[in-house]
């Protein structure tokens, strides 16, 4: 099995290491011994020429322990207060630990809106690239002190998946409390077995992943599998491994059979389409007929008004919108050239009729193929033809 691991990690240099709260914390708050252990392993990798980005949890857990709170925090203000207390200490511990190895650190706190707005997304990408060029390790966490439900990532598993696109990572390692992904929940089944390699994330694998998190963290195994699905769709391998195990990072890069390796997709999305598919939040739905669905999935076509049979939402030009089939299953997401009100007027019509109905026609397509990410490919076509158009898709607030 190690041959697969070695071959997959061959040539990898830019790595995201995500560490969960349960790994970083113990009965006395932050587990300084574990942090020193992980920092030492990351510092060794940096000296060997690897570029490391650390996505860390632990601020809220650290704040809770500092305040002597053992019960779960239920309200957002409580979590924000705990994060405000714990974040400074978390960074001080990391800074001191990395400093012993001559490695400088930089703190980056993000909310969802920092990555959904394209200009800010690109600014973050440039900042991270510069830090890595300088040999500084970026330490990223969600900005819990200001985040509200609408701009939260949900958990740091999802945050790490989005950062993977921003820096074009070559590997994501998720260090957690389990030995990897198991075919059933090991907490309740003695027959549970670790799965060393997952080639494709199927519905059965998603169903086998537990949603249960821990008292210290918000994400369970399901969260990690969904993050793996996003990361591998971008062509990046993803590893779930036991974070408290001494030498875990060295074992991974030595190609040893440890944890679970999720292999990258054979036909990965490019950076922009990954951003559309997994970072932008859909503002509405377009229900399309079977002919349009097949044209998009199997022939790589754009979405034309003739294929639309229903519109849901009040989105505007440049908003991200999901495309769903007749059963209501989403198979693509894209940036629209027309508003919901305009699409309701022209849906079901040929593109040649747009000007007649609206009095103008800026584009033939509702969603141009270049602004569309297909998330469920169905049968893989032998040839994906790109539709030729006369106009360039719009540059909007989301592009």
C-alpha positions in Angstrom: 0.0 0.0 0.0 2.9 2.3 0.7 3.8 2.3 -3.0 0.5 4.2 -3.7 1.3 6.6 -0.9 4.9 7.2 -2.2 3.8 7.7 -5.8 0.9 10.1 -4.8 3.2 12.2 -2.6 6.0 12.2 -5.1 7.0 15.8 -6.0 4.7 17.3 -3.3 6.2 20.5 -1.8 3.2 22.8 -0.9 1.3 21.3 2.0 -1.7 22.3 4.2 -1.6 20.8 7.7 -5.0 21.1 9.5 -5.0 20.3 13.2 -8.2 19.9 15.1 -9.1 21.2 18.6 -9.3 17.7 20.1 -5.6 17.1 19.0 -4.4 20.4 20.4 -6.2 20.4 23.8 -6.1 18.3 26.9 -7.4 18.5 30.5 -5.2 21.5 31.2 -6.2 23.5 28.1 -3.7 23.6 25.2 -1.6 20.4 25.2 1.8 22.1 25.0 3.6 18.7 24.6 1.6 17.8 21.5 2.0 21.3 20.0 5.8 21.1 20.5 5.8 17.7 18.9 3.8 18.8 15.8 5.7 22.0 15.5 9.0 20.1 15.6 7.8 17.8 12.8 6.6 20.8 10.6 9.9 22.6 11.2 11.8 19.6 10.0 9.7 19.5 6.8 10.3 23.2 6.2 14.1 22.7 6.5 13.7 19.9 3.9 12.2 22.4 1.5 8.5 21.9 2.1 6.2 24.9 2.2 3.7 24.5 5.1 0.4 26.3 5.7 -1.1 25.5 9.1 -4.8 25.7 9.5 -5.5 25.4 13.2 -8.4 25.1 15.6 -8.1 25.6 19.3 -8.9 29.2 20.0 -12.3 28.6 21.4 -11.2 25.5 23.3 -8.2 27.5 24.8 -10.5 30.3 25.8 -13.0 27.9 27.5 -10.2 26.2 29.5 -8.8 29.6 30.5 -12.2 30.6 31.8 -12.8 27.2 33.5 -15.8 26.4 31.3 -16.3 22.6 30.7 -19.7 22.6 29.2 -20.3 23.2 25.4 -20.8 26.8 24.4 -24.3 27.3 22.8 -24.5 30.9 21.7 -22.4 32.7 19.1 -21.5 35.5 21.6 -20.1 32.9 24.0 -18.0 31.3 21.3 -16.8 34.7 20.1 -15.8 35.7 23.6 -14.0 32.4 24.1 -12.2 32.8 20.8 -11.1 36.3 21.7 -9.6 35.0 24.9 -8.0 31.9 23.4 -6.7 33.2 20.0 -3.9 35.3 21.5 -2.6 32.5 23.7 -2.8 30.0 20.8 -0.7 32.2 18.6 1.8 32.9 21.4 2.3 29.2 21.9 2.8 28.6 18.2 5.2 31.6 17.8 7.3 30.5 20.7 7.4 26.8 19.5 8.3 27.6 16.0 10.8 30.3 17.2 12.8 27.6 18.8 13.4 26.2 15.3 14.1 29.5 13.7 10.8 29.7 11.9 8.7 32.8 11.8 4.9 32.7 11.8 2.1 34.9 10.6 -1.5 35.0 11.8 -4.3 35.1 9.3 -7.9 35.2 10.5 -10.6 34.7 7.9 -14.4 34.7 7.4 -16.3 33.2 4.6 -16.8 36.5 2.9 -13.0 36.9 2.6 -12.9 34.0 0.1 -16.3 34.5 -1.7 -15.4 38.0 -2.9 -13.1 37.4 -5.8 -10.8 40.4 -5.3 -10.3 39.6 -1.6 -9.7 35.9 -2.5 -6.9 36.9 -4.9 -5.4 39.2 -2.3 -5.3 36.4 0.2 -3.7 34.1 -2.4 -1.0 36.8 -3.0 -0.4 37.3 0.7 0.0 33.6 1.4 2.3 33.2 -1.6 4.5 36.0 -0.3 4.7 34.5 3.2 5.7 31.1 1.8 8.4 32.8 -0.4 9.8 34.4 2.7 9.9 31.1 4.5 7.2 32.2 7.0 4.6 29.7 8.1 1.0 31.1 7.8 -1.2 30.1 10.7 -4.8 30.3 9.6 -8.0 30.2 11.7 -11.5 31.3 11.3 -12.1 34.8 12.7 -14.6 33.5 15.3 -14.7 36.8 17.1 -16.6 38.5 14.3 -18.1 35.7 12.2 -21.9 35.3 12.2 -23.8 32.3 10.8 -24.0 33.8 7.3 -20.2 34.2 7.0 -19.0 31.2 8.9 -17.1 28.3 7.2 -18.9 25.8 9.4 -15.6 24.3 10.6 -11.9 24.4 9.9 -12.1 21.2 7.8 -14.1 23.3 5.3 -11.7 26.3 5.8 -8.7 24.1 5.0 -10.4 22.8 1.8 -11.0 26.4 0.6 -7.4 27.5 1.4 -6.2 24.5 -0.7 -7.6 26.2 -3.7 -6.3 29.7 -2.7 -2.7 28.5 -2.5 -3.0 25.7 -5.1 -1.7 23.2 -2.5 -0.3 19.8 -3.5 -1.4 18.0 -0.4 -3.8 18.5 2.5 -3.2 16.6 5.8 -6.0 16.6 8.3 -4.7 15.6 11.8 -7.5 14.4 14.0 -8.2 11.9 16.8 -8.8 8.9 14.7 -6.4 6.6 12.8 -8.1 7.5 9.5 -11.4 6.7 7.8 -13.2 3.6 9.0 -15.8 1.5 7.1 -18.1 2.0 10.2 -18.0 4.1 13.3 -15.2 2.6 15.5 -16.7 4.1 18.6 -19.7 1.8 18.4 -18.4 -1.2 16.3 -15.6 -3.5 17.2 -15.5 -4.7 13.6 -14.7 -1.3 12.2 -11.7 -1.4 9.9 -9.5 1.5 8.7 -9.6 2.1 4.9 -6.0 2.8 3.8 -6.9 4.3 0.4 -10.1 5.7 -1.0 -10.0 6.2 -4.8 -13.5 7.8 -5.1 -15.8 9.3 -2.5 -19.1 7.6 -3.1 -22.5 8.1 -1.5 -21.8 4.9 0.5 -18.6 6.4 1.9 -20.3 9.7 2.8 -23.1 7.7 4.6 -20.5 5.7 6.6 -19.0 8.9 7.9 -20.2 9.9 11.4 -21.5 13.4 11.9 -20.5 13.4 15.6 -17.9 15.9 16.6 -16.2 16.3 20.0 -16.7 18.6 23.0 -13.6 20.6 21.8 -14.3 20.7 18.0 -17.3 21.1 15.7 -16.4 18.7 12.9 -17.0 14.9 12.9 -15.7 12.4 10.3 -18.5 13.5 7.8 -17.1 17.0 7.8 -13.6 15.6 7.0 -15.0 13.4 4.2 -16.9 16.3 2.6 -13.7 18.4 2.8 -11.8 15.6 1.2 -14.4 15.6 -1.6 -13.8 19.2 -2.3 -10.0 19.0 -2.1 -9.7 15.9 -4.4 -12.0 17.6 -6.9 -9.3 20.2 -7.3 -6.8 17.4 -8.0 -5.2 17.4 -4.6 -4.6 14.3 -2.4 -6.0 14.4 1.1 -4.9 12.4 4.1 -6.8 11.9 7.5 -4.4 10.7 10.2 -3.9 10.5 14.0 -2.6 13.9 15.1 -1.3 12.8 18.5 0.9 10.0 17.1 4.6 10.9 17.4 6.3 11.2 14.1 3.0 11.2 12.1 4.1 13.7 9.5 7.4 11.9 9.0 5.5 8.7 8.5 3.2 10.2 6.0 6.0 11.7 3.9 8.0 8.4 4.1 5.0 6.8 2.3 4.1 4.6 5.2 0.6 3.0 5.5 -0.8 5.3 8.0 -4.2 7.1 8.1 -6.4 7.2 5.0 -5.3 8.6 1.7 -8.0 10.0 -0.6 -6.7 10.0 -4.1 -7.2 13.1 -6.3 -9.9 13.3 -9.1 -8.8 12.2 -12.5 -10.4 15.2 -14.1 -9.9 18.0 -11.6 -11.6 21.4 -11.7 -9.4 24.4 -12.3 -9.0 27.1 -9.6 -11.7 29.4 -10.8 -14.3 26.6 -11.3 -13.3 25.1 -7.9 -14.0 28.6 -6.4 -17.4 28.7 -8.1 -18.3 25.1 -7.0 -17.2 25.1 -3.4 -16.6 28.6 -2.2 -19.5 30.7 -3.6 -22.8 30.2 -1.9 -25.7 29.7 -4.3 -28.2 32.5 -4.5 -30.9 30.6 -6.3 -31.8 27.6 -8.5 -32.4 27.0 -12.2 -34.4 23.8 -13.0 -33.4 22.5 -16.4 -34.8 19.9 -18.7 -33.1 16.6 -19.5 -31.7 17.8 -22.8 -30.0 20.8 -21.2 -28.6 18.6 -18.4 -27.1 16.1 -20.9 -25.7 18.9 -23.0 -24.0 20.4 -19.9 -22.6 17.2 -18.5 -21.7 15.2 -21.5 -21.0 17.8 -24.2 -19.6 20.6 -22.1 -22.1 23.1 -23.3 -23.3 26.4 -21.7 -26.8 26.8 -20.3 -29.2 28.5 -22.7 -32.6 29.9 -21.9 -34.3 27.2 -23.9 -33.3 24.5 -21.4 -34.7 26.3 -18.3 -38.1 25.3 -17.0 -38.2 27.0 -13.6 -36.4 29.7 -11.6 -36.1 29.9 -7.8 -34.7 33.0 -5.9 -34.3 36.7 -6.6 -30.6 36.7 -7.7 -29.0 39.4 -9.8 -26.5 39.4 -12.7 -23.2 38.0 -11.6 -24.6 35.9 -8.7 -23.8 32.2 -8.3 -26.8 29.9 -9.0 -27.3 26.2 -8.9 -28.5 24.1 -11.8 -30.8 21.3 -10.8 -32.4 18.5 -12.8 -36.0 17.5 -12.9 -35.6 15.6 -9.6 -34.2 18.7 -7.9 -30.7 17.3 -7.7 -28.0 19.9 -8.1 -25.4 19.0 -10.8 -23.7 22.3 -11.6 -23.2 25.9 -10.3 -22.4 28.9 -12.3 -22.4 32.7 -12.5 -25.5 34.0 -14.3 -25.5 36.6 -17.1 -29.1 37.6 -16.4 -31.2 38.3 -13.3 -33.9 36.0 -12.0 -36.6 38.4 -13.2 -35.1 38.4 -16.7 -34.7 34.6 -16.8 -38.3 34.1 -15.9 -39.2 36.2 -18.9 -37.0 34.3 -21.4 -36.9 30.8 -20.0 -37.9 28.1 -22.6 -37.1 30.5 -25.5 -34.4 30.3 -28.1 -31.5 32.8 -27.6 -32.6 34.5 -30.8 -35.8 35.6 -29.0 -34.0 37.3 -26.0 -33.9 40.7 -27.6 -37.5 40.5 -28.7 -38.7 39.9 -25.2 -36.3 42.0 -23.1 -35.5 44.7 -25.6 -31.8 43.9 -25.5 -29.5 40.9 -25.6 -26.1 41.1 -23.9 -25.4 37.3 -24.1 -26.8 34.2 -25.7 -26.2 32.1 -22.6 -27.7 32.2 -19.2 -24.5 30.7 -17.8 -21.4 30.5 -19.9 -19.4 27.3 -19.7 -16.3 29.2 -18.6 -18.3 30.4 -15.6 -19.8 27.0 -14.7 -18.6 24.2 -12.5 -20.1 20.8 -13.1 -20.1 19.0 -9.7 -21.7 15.7 -10.8 -20.2 14.5 -14.0 -22.3 11.4 -14.7 -20.7 9.5 -17.6 -17.3 10.9 -18.5 -17.5 12.1 -22.1 -14.7 11.2 -24.5 -14.7 14.7 -25.9 -15.8 17.8 -24.1 -16.4 20.5 -26.7 -16.4 24.1 -25.6 -19.2 26.1 -26.9 -18.1 29.0 -29.2 -19.6 32.3 -28.4 -19.3 35.8 -29.7 -19.1 37.6 -26.4 -16.9 37.3 -23.3 -18.8 36.4 -20.1 -19.3 39.3 -17.7 -16.8 40.4 -15.2 -19.0 40.9 -12.1 -18.6 41.4 -8.4 -18.2 37.6 -8.1 -15.6 37.1 -10.9 
